[in-house]
Amino acid sequence: MFTVTYMVKKTTVLLREDVYQALKEKAGAKKISSLINEILIEYFAKKESMFGTMKRVDVADLRDHRERL
């Protein structure tokens, strides 16, 4: 089995009281940092477009919409 070690940076994050309580209930007081890391990794790993949620289309999917005279 492999062990992966990540570089850790210590920072201060200001949370609303209700957010803190929800994190504390879900992860416990000692593991809030791990839960925040998991949430952020999942959020940033999605790699969605900044321009909306429309799927990429291929030229083959397009139809010719010219008017017929």
N, C-alpha and C positions, 0 to 999 in steps of 0.2 A: 504494500500500500504506500502511496506517495503522500508526503506532507507538503502542503503549499503554504509558504510564509509570505505575507504581504507587509509592505512598509506601512506603518501606522502614523497618522498625524493627529495630534491632539488639538481640538478646537472647541469653541464655545458656541452652542446653538441655543437661541432663545425660543422657547416654546410657550404657546398658550397653556394655561393651567389644564383645560379640558383635554388638550392633545397629550400633555404629559401624563395625565391620569389614565388615558386610554392606552398609551404605550406601556405604562407601569403595570396595568392590569393584564395586558397581553403577554409581556415579556418578563415581568418581574423587575424590581428596582435595579438589580445588578446587570441585567442584560439588555437595557434600553439601547445602548450603543450598537449592539449586534443587530437588533431589530431595525433600527434606522438604516444601517448599512444594507441590510437585505432589501428593504423597501426602495432605497435609492438605486441599488444595482438593478432591480427589476424594472424600475421606471426608466432608467437610462439605457437599458439593454433592448428595449422595444424597437429602437431605430425607426420610428415612424417619421413621416414627412412633416416638416414644419408648416406645410401649405395645405393641410387638411388630411382627411382620411380616405380620399379616393384612391382606389387601387390603380397601379400602373396598367396602361393598356398597350396592346401591341397593334401595329398598323393593320394586321390581318383582322382585327376585331372591328375596324371602322367600316362603315358603309358609305357609298356615294350618295349624297343628299342633293345633288343638282336637280333643279326643276326640269321636268320634261316639257318641251313645247309642242 
